[in-house]
Amino acid sequence: MNTKLWLQKGLDKGLTDVEINASVNDSVKVVVYEGKVEENTVSNVSSVSIRGIYNGKMGKVKFEHISDDQVDRMLDQLIDNAKAITVDEPAIIFEGSPSYPEVKPNDFDFSSVPMTKKVEALKVLESTIKTNEHVSAVQSTVYQENNSEAILTNTKGLHLERKNRFAYAYSIGVFGEGEDKATAMEFDVFKTFDTFEPKAFGEKIIDKGLKKLGGKSIETKGYPVVFSNETFSSLLGVFSSLFSQESALRNLTPFKDKVGTSIFQSDINIIDHPLHESAYFQYPFDDEGVACEKKHIIENGVFKGFVNDLKTASMFNQKPTGNGFNGGISMTNIYLEPTDVTFEDMIAPIEDGVYITNLVGLHAGVKQVSGEFSLQASGFKIKQGQLDHAVKMIVVSGNFFDALNHVKGIASDLKFSISGTGSPSVFIDELSISGESA
C-alpha cells in the first residue's frame, strides 16, 4: 500500500485534503468442546478508511482488502459522496497535536506459541471445571488472539502508527444441585501467553458457579443495594454516551445546559483516562489523530464538560478531546474513581441488603435520557455486614442519576471491562427490589 501515492492522487482529483486510516488485524480462534477441537479459525482482515474534503464537504469511503488497484475508484466514490452532502457542518482534516503520549506496544508474539500448547491449555480449563460434581456441562471453552496494526496519515503531514496484541479466553460452566440450576462464566484477557493459568481460571469459574446454587427470591421492598464492580461498570457504560457532545447536539442528554454545575454528590468523580494502567488497552491518539489525555467528566460532583470529536469541537468552539473513534464520539477508558475502602469494610454497616453481581436486559430495561432502569438481577443477600445466601429471580429498579446522589460507599476494587468501562463496587442507600410478594 503506497499511502503517499494515494494522498497525491486525491489531491490531483481536486480534494483539498485527504486522510487515510488503514488497519490490519490477524486473529486466531480455537474452541474446545468435550476435549476435542471444535473450531480452529485463522483470519486476516485488512481495511482502509479514506476521508477527503471536496468543495468544503467531507466525503468518506471504507473498503477491505487493501490494494493500490482500488484507490482511483474509491477516491471517485469519495468525491461523489461529498457532492451528495447537503448539511452545513465543519469538514476538518487534522494537522496533528503538539505532542503525543508514549504507549509501549505489547511485543509478545502469540504465534510463537505452538497451537498444540494453546489447545492443551483449553483442555485443561475444560477438564478442571468438569471435575466438580455439581457441573453438568461446560458450554464453551474459547481462546482467541488478536494482532492489530493501524496507520493514520494525511496531506497535512500527520503520520501516526499504533499496534496492539492481546489474547483472551473464556468458559461457561453449567452447575446444578437437585432442581436448582446456574451458569457461571469468566473472561480473562492477557498480554503474554504464560500469564494464562487455565487450572486457576477453571477453579475461579467453579467457585463462582457454586456460590450461585441455592439462590432464591426475596421479599419485595426497598433495600440497601451494593452493585459489584462489574455490574456498576455495565450501568456506567450504558449511560456514558450522555457525556458526548453529539448527544448534546441532538438533545439526547439531560446534561446539555449543566456544564460547570453540580449534578451528583461531591464524592463522585468520573474520569475518561485513555492511558490508565489497569485498563486492558491504552490509546495515544484517536481515529482523527488527536492526542488522547486524561480528563474529568465529573469532578467532585461537578459536570466538567462533554467529550467531542473534531467536528463538534469546531461547532462549539472547543478544544478537541481525543474521543473521535469509529466515525463518531466515544470514551476511551471511562471509570468511576475508587476510594481506599475495602469491599468488606464498605458492606459492614449493612444489616439487611442486596449485593448484585448480575444484570440482564441492560438496553431494553434502561431509559437513557431519563436515567430510569428496571433490570432482572441476581446476586447475594447481605446480612449483618456479611454476604449470605444467593439471590435470584429479582428485579432492581431506580434512577441512575438519582442513585449517584445517594451513594453511601465506594470501594477500592476498581475493575475494567474489555470495552473500556470501569468501576469499583458501589453502595446505594436504597433501591426498589421486586421479588416475592410479602
For each residue, the residues with C-beta under 8 A, 3 or more apart:
1: 6 22 48 66 67 68
2: 5 6 68
3: 6 7 20 22 151 153
4: 7 8
5: 2 8 9 68 71
6: 1 2 3 9 10 18 20 50 68 71 75
7: 3 4 10 11 18 20 153 154 155
8: 4 5 11 12
9: 5 6 12 13 71 72 75
10: 6 7 13 15 18 50 52 75 78 155
11: 7 8 14 15 18 155
12: 8 9
13: 9 10 75 76 79
14: 11 54 79
15: 10 11 18 52 53 54 59 75 78 79
16: 52 53 54 56
17: 52 53 93 154 155 156
18: 6 7 10 11 15 50 51 52 93 154 155
19: 50 51 52 93 94 152 153 154 155 158 289
20: 3 6 7 48 49 50 151 152 153 154
21: 48 49 50 51 150 151 152 287
22: 1 3 46 47 48 49 66 150 151
23: 46 47 48 148 149 150 151
24: 44 45 46 66 148 149 150
25: 43 44 45 46 146 147 148
26: 42 43 44 146 147 148
27: 41 42 43 45 144 145 146 147
28: 40 41 42 43 110 111 118 144 145
29: 39 40 41 43 142 143 144
30: 37 39 40 41 115 118 119 122 142 143 144
31: 37 38 39 40 122 140 141 142 143
32: 35 36 37 38 119 122 123 125 126 141 142
33: 36 38 126 138 140 141
34: 126
35: 32 123 126 127
36: 32 33
37: 30 31 32 40 119
38: 31 32 33
39: 29 30 31
40: 28 29 30 31 37 115
41: 27 28 29 30
42: 26 27 28
43: 25 26 27 28 29
44: 24 25 26
45: 24 25 27 64
46: 22 23 24 25 64 65 66
47: 22 23 62 63 64 66
48: 1 20 21 22 23 62 63 64 66 74
49: 20 21 22 60 61 62 327
50: 6 10 18 19 20 21 60 61 62 74 75 78
51: 18 19 21 58 59 60 78 93
52: 10 15 16 17 18 19 58 59 75 78 79 82 93
53: 15 16 17 56 57 58 59 82 91 93
54: 14 15 16 57 59 78 79 82 83
55: 82 83
56: 16 53 91
57: 53 54 82 83 85 91
58: 51 52 53 82 85 91 92
59: 15 51 52 53 54 78 79 80 81 82 83 85
60: 49 50 51 78 81 327
61: 49 50 74 75 77 78 81
62: 47 48 49 50
63: 47 48 70 74
64: 45 46 47 48
65: 46 70
66: 1 22 24 46 47 48 70
67: 1 70 71
68: 1 2 5 6 71
69:
70: 63 65 66 67 73 74
71: 5 6 9 67 68 74 75
72: 9 75 76
73: 70 76 77
74: 48 50 61 63 70 71 77 78
75: 6 9 10 13 15 50 52 61 71 72 78 79
76: 13 72 73 79 80
77: 61 73 74 80 81
78: 10 15 50 51 52 54 59 60 61 74 75 81 82
79: 13 14 15 52 54 59 75 76 82 83
80: 59 76 77 83 84
81: 59 60 61 77 78 84 85
82: 52 53 54 55 57 58 59 78 79 85
83: 54 55 57 59 79 80
84: 80 81
85: 57 58 59 81 82
86:
87:
88:
89: 311 315
90: 310 311 314 315
91: 53 56 57 58
92: 58 310 311 314
93: 17 18 19 51 52 53 154 155 156
94: 19 154 156 158 288 289 290 310 320
95: 156 157 158
96: 156 157 158 289
97: 100 285 289 290 291
98: 291
99: 291
100: 97 160 284 285 291
101: 274 275 284 291 292 293
102: 284
103: 162 275 282 283 284
104:
105: 162 163 164 165
106: 163 164 165 166 191 192
107: 165
108: 165 191 192 193
109: 112 165
110: 28 113 145 147 165 167 193
111: 28 147
112: 109
113: 110 117 118 193
114: 117 118
115: 30 40 118 119
116: 119 120
117: 113 114 120 121 193
118: 28 30 113 114 115 121 122 143 193
119: 30 32 37 115 116 122 123
120: 116 117 123 124
121: 117 118 124 125 143 169 196 198
122: 30 31 32 118 119 125 126 141 142 143 169 198
123: 32 35 119 120 126 127
124: 120 121 127 128 198 199 202
125: 32 121 122 128 129 141 169 171 198 199 201 202
126: 32 33 34 35 122 123 129 130 138 141 171 202
127: 35 123 124 130 131 202
128: 124 125 131 198 199 201 202 203 206
129: 125 126 132 135 138 171 173 202 205 206
130: 126 127 135 138
131: 127 128 135
132: 129 135 173 175 206 209 210
133:
134: 175 176 177 209 210 213
135: 129 130 131 132 138 173 174 175 206 209
136: 174 175 176
137: 173 174
138: 33 126 129 130 135 141 171 172 173 174
139: 172 173 174 183
140: 31 33 170 171 172
141: 31 32 33 122 125 126 138 169 170 171
142: 29 30 31 32 122 169 170 171
143: 29 30 31 118 121 122 167 168 169
144: 27 28 29 30 167 168 169
145: 27 28 110 165 166 167 168
146: 25 26 27 164 165 166 167
147: 25 26 27 110 111 163 164 165
148: 23 24 25 26 163 164 165
149: 23 24 161 162 163 164
150: 21 22 23 24 161 162 163
151: 3 20 21 22 23 159 160 161
152: 19 20 21 158 159 160 161 285 287 289
153: 3 7 19 20 158 159 160
154: 7 17 18 19 20 93 94 157 158 289
155: 7 10 11 17 18 19 93
156: 17 93 94 95 96
157: 95 96 154
158: 19 94 95 96 152 153 154 289
159: 151 152 153
160: 100 151 152 153 284 285 289
161: 149 150 151 152
162: 103 105 149 150 283 284 285
163: 105 106 147 148 149 150
164: 105 106 146 147 148 149 281
165: 105 106 107 108 109 110 145 146 147 148 191
166: 106 145 146 189 190 191 280 281
167: 110 143 144 145 146 189 190 191 193 196
168: 143 144 145 187 188 189 190 418
169: 121 122 125 141 142 143 144 187 188 190 196 198 201
170: 140 141 142 185 186 187 188
171: 125 126 129 138 140 141 142 185 186 201 202 205
172: 138 139 140 183 184 185
173: 129 132 135 137 138 139 183 184 185 205 206 209
174: 135 136 137 138 139 181 182 183
175: 132 134 135 136 181 182 183 184 209 210 212 213
176: 134 136 180 181 182 213
177: 134 180 213 214
178:
179:
180: 176 177 213 214 215
181: 174 175 176
182: 174 175 176 209 212 213 215 390 392
183: 139 172 173 174 175 209 212
184: 172 173 175 205 206 208 209 212
185: 170 171 172 173 205
186: 170 171 201 204 205 208
187: 168 169 170 418
188: 168 169 170 196 201
189: 166 167 168 280 418
190: 166 167 168 169 193 195 196
191: 106 108 165 166 167 195
192: 106 108 195
193: 108 110 113 117 118 167 190 196
194:
195: 190 191 192
196: 121 167 169 188 190 193 201
197: 200 201
198: 121 122 124 125 128 169 201 202
199: 124 125 128 202 203
200: 197 203 204
201: 125 128 169 171 186 188 196 197 198 204 205
202: 124 125 126 127 128 129 171 198 199 205 206
203: 128 199 200 206 207
204: 186 200 201 207 208
205: 129 171 173 184 185 186 201 202 208 209
206: 128 129 132 135 173 184 202 203 209 210
207: 203 204 210 211
208: 184 186 204 205 211 212
209: 132 134 135 173 175 182 183 184 205 206 212 213
210: 132 134 175 206 207 213
211: 207 208 380 390
212: 175 182 183 184 208 209 215 378 390 392
213: 134 175 176 177 180 182 209 210 390
214: 177 180 389 390
215: 180 182 212 378 389 390 391 392 393
216: 389 390 391 392 393
217: 391 392 393 394 435 436
218: 354 381 391 394 433 435 436
219: 435 436 438
220: 433 434 435 436 437 438
221: 432 433 438
222: 430 431 432 433
223: 352 353 354 430 431 433
224: 350 352 353 354 382 408 427 428 429 430
225: 353 354 355 356 396 427 428 430 431 433
226: 346 347 350 353 354 355 356 382 409 425 426 427 428
227: 231 232 235 356 423 425 426 428
228: 231 232 355 356 357 379 425
229: 232 233 411 413 414 415 422 423 424 425
230: 233 234 357 415 417 423
231: 227 228 234 235 356 357 358 359 377
232: 227 228 229 235 236 336 423 424 425 426
233: 229 230 236 237 335 415 416 417 421 422 423
234: 230 231 237 238 359 362 417 421
235: 227 231 232 238 239 359 362 373 400
236: 232 233 239 240 270 334 335 336 421 423
237: 233 234 240 334 417 419 421
238: 234 235 362 363 366 368
239: 235 236 242 366 368 371 400
240: 236 237 243 244 331 334 421
241: 244 247 330 368
242: 239 247 252 253 254 255 368 369
243: 240 247 253 255 270 297 306 307 331 334
244: 240 241 247 248 253 306 307 308 323 329 330
245: 248 249 306 307 308 309 312 313 316 318 329
246: 249 250 308 309 312 328 329
247: 241 242 243 244 250 252 253 306
248: 244 245 251 252 253 255 256 306
249: 245 246 312 315
250: 246 247
251: 248 256
252: 242 247 248 368 369
253: 242 243 244 247 248 256 369
254: 242 258 369 370 371 401
255: 242 243 248 258 259 263 303 306
256: 248 251 253
257:
258: 254 255 261 263 303
259: 255 303 304 305 306
260: 302 303 304 305
261: 258 302 303
262: 266 301 302 303
263: 255 258 298 301 302 303 401
264: 268 298 301 401 404 405
265: 268 301 404 405 406 407
266: 262 300 301
267: 300 301 339 407 410
268: 264 265 298 300 301 336 404 407
269: 296 298 299 300 336 337
270: 236 243 296 297 298 334 335 336 337
271: 294 295 296 297 334 335 337
272: 294 295 297 307 321 323 331 332 333 334
273: 276 279 294 295 332 333 334 335
274: 101 282 283 284 292 293 294 322 332 333
275: 101 103 282 283 284 292 294 333
276: 273 279 282 294 333 335 416 422
277: 282
278: 414 415 416 422
279: 273 276 282 333 335 416 420 422
280: 166 189 416 418 420
281: 164 166 333 420
282: 103 274 275 276 277 279 333
283: 103 162 274 275 286 292 322 332 333
284: 100 101 102 103 160 162 274 275 291 292
285: 97 100 152 160 162 289 290 291 292 322
286: 283 289 290 292 309 322 323 324 325 332
287: 21 152 324 325 326 327
288: 94 309 310 320 324
289: 19 94 96 97 152 154 158 160 285 286
290: 94 97 285 286 309 310 320 321 322 324
291: 97 98 99 100 101 284 285 322
292: 101 274 275 283 284 285 286 322 323 332
293: 101 274 321 322
294: 271 272 273 274 275 276
295: 271 272 273 304 307 321
296: 269 270 271 299 304
297: 243 270 271 272 303 304 305 307 334
298: 263 264 268 269 270 301 302 303 304
299: 269 296 302 304
300: 266 267 268 269
301: 262 263 264 265 266 267 268 298
302: 260 261 262 263 298 299
303: 255 258 259 260 261 262 263 297 298
304: 259 260 295 296 297 298 299
305: 259 260 297 318
306: 243 244 245 247 248 255 259 312
307: 243 244 245 272 295 297 321 323 329 331
308: 244 245 246 312 313 316 318 320 321 323 324 329
309: 245 246 286 288 290 312 313 320 323 324 328 329
310: 90 92 94 288 290 313 314 320 324
311: 89 90 92 314 315
312: 245 246 249 306 308 309 315 316 318 329
313: 245 308 309 310 316 318 319 320 321
314: 90 92 310 311 317
315: 89 90 249 311 312
316: 245 308 312 313
317: 314
318: 245 305 308 312 313 321
319: 313
320: 94 288 290 308 309 310 313 324
321: 272 290 293 295 307 308 313 318
322: 274 283 285 286 290 291 292 293 332
323: 244 272 286 292 307 308 309 329 330 331 332
324: 286 287 288 290 308 309 310 320 328 329
325: 286 287 328 329 330 332
326: 287 330
327: 49 60 287
328: 246 309 324 325
329: 244 245 246 307 308 309 312 323 324 325
330: 241 244 323 325 326
331: 240 243 272 307 323 334 420 421
332: 272 273 274 283 286 292 322 323 325 420
333: 272 273 274 275 276 279 281 282 283 416 420 421 422
334: 236 237 240 243 270 271 272 273 297 331 420 421 422
335: 233 236 270 271 273 276 279 414 416 421 422 423
336: 232 236 268 269 270 410 422 423 424 426
337: 269 270 271 410
338: 410 411 412 413 414 424
339: 267 410 411 412 424
340: 412
341: 345 346 409 410 411 412
342: 345 346 411 412 413
343: 346 347 411 412 413 425
344: 347 348
345: 341 342 348
346: 226 341 342 343 409 410 411 425 427
347: 226 343 344 350 353 355 382 385 386 387 409 427
348: 344 345 385
349: 385
350: 224 226 347 353 382 385 427
351: 383 384 385
352: 223 224 382 383
353: 223 224 225 226 347 350 381 382
354: 218 223 224 225 226 379 380 381 382 391 394 396 433
355: 225 226 228 347 379 380 381 382 387
356: 225 226 227 228 231 359 377 378 379 396
357: 228 230 231 378 379 380
358: 231 377 378 379
359: 231 234 235 356 362 375 376 377 396
360: 365 375 376 377
361: 364 365 375 376
362: 234 235 238 359 365 366 375
363: 238 366
364: 361
365: 360 361 362 373 374 375 376
366: 238 239 362 363 372 373 375 400
367: 370 371 372 373
368: 238 239 241 242 252 371
369: 242 252 253 254
370: 254 367 399
371: 239 254 367 368 399 400 401 402
372: 366 367 397 398 399 400
373: 235 365 366 367 396 397 398 399 400
374: 365 395 396 397
375: 359 360 361 362 365 366 395 396 397
376: 359 360 361 365 394 395
377: 231 356 358 359 360 394 395 396
378: 212 215 356 357 358 390 391 392 393 394
379: 228 354 355 356 357 358 390 391
380: 211 354 355 357 387 388 389 390 391
381: 218 353 354 355 387 388 389 390 391
382: 224 226 347 350 352 353 354 355 385 386 387 388
383: 351 352 386 388
384: 351
385: 347 348 349 350 351 382
386: 347 382 383
387: 347 355 380 381 382
388: 380 381 382 383
389: 214 215 216 380 381
390: 182 211 212 213 214 215 216 378 379 380 381
391: 215 216 217 218 354 378 379 380 381 394 435
392: 182 212 215 216 217 378
393: 215 216 217 378 435
394: 217 218 354 376 377 378 391 433 434 435
395: 374 375 376 377 433 434 435
396: 225 354 356 359 373 374 375 377 431 432 433 434
397: 372 373 374 375 431 432 433 434
398: 372 373 402 403 428 431 432
399: 370 371 372 373 402 403
400: 235 239 366 371 372 373 403 404
401: 254 263 264 371 404 405
402: 371 398 399 405 406
403: 398 399 400 406 407 428 431
404: 264 265 268 400 401 407
405: 264 265 401 402
406: 265 402 403 428 429 430
407: 265 267 268 403 404 410 426 427 428 429
408: 224 427 428 429
409: 226 341 346 347 426 427
410: 267 336 337 338 339 341 346 407 424 425 426 427
411: 229 338 339 341 342 343 346 424 425 426 427
412: 338 339 340 341 342 343 424
413: 229 338 342 343 424 425
414: 229 278 335 338 422 423 424
415: 229 230 233 278 422 423 424
416: 233 276 278 279 280 333 335 420 421 422
417: 230 233 234 237 420 421 422
418: 168 187 189 280
419: 237
420: 279 280 281 331 332 333 334 416 417
421: 233 234 236 237 240 331 333 334 335 416 417
422: 229 233 276 278 279 333 334 335 336 414 415 416 417
423: 227 229 230 232 233 236 335 336 414 415 426
424: 229 232 336 338 339 410 411 412 413 414 415
425: 226 227 228 229 232 343 346 410 411 413
426: 226 227 232 336 407 409 410 411 423
427: 224 225 226 346 347 350 407 408 409 410 411
428: 224 225 226 227 398 403 406 407 408 431
429: 224 406 407 408
430: 222 223 224 225 406
431: 222 223 225 396 397 398 403 428
432: 221 222 396 397 398
433: 218 220 221 222 223 225 354 394 395 396 397
434: 220 394 395 396 397
435: 217 218 219 220 391 393 394 395
436: 217 218 219 220
437: 220
438: 219 220 221
